[in-house]
């Protein structure tokens, strides 16, 4: 662990140490074993791009709003925003891929 050594973590937070270490092996009431912390952190730190947001849109108008918003915030360049807007107006929002439904990241990061 960063910022605290393993002995200190084990002494101060024994249950947290067991979960992080993955050695608890203690079944829950429902009979399942605990999931290791590594599995749960697969998606941590992922920063979605403008394309990820566009794929969540239902209509071309929503996608245009996303592009304008991200351009206004300075997250994408003016030229990139113009090319995205052109693609949306000419080919539609589905040209970026299928619509990402709620739970998409939970399903794909398992």
Secondary structure, 3 states (H helix, E strand, C coil): CCCCCHHHHHHHCHHHHHHHHCCCCCECCCCCECCCHHHHCCCCCCCCCHHHHHHCCCCHHHHHHHHHHHHHCCCCCHHHHHHHHHHHHHHCHHHHCCCCCCCHHHHHCC
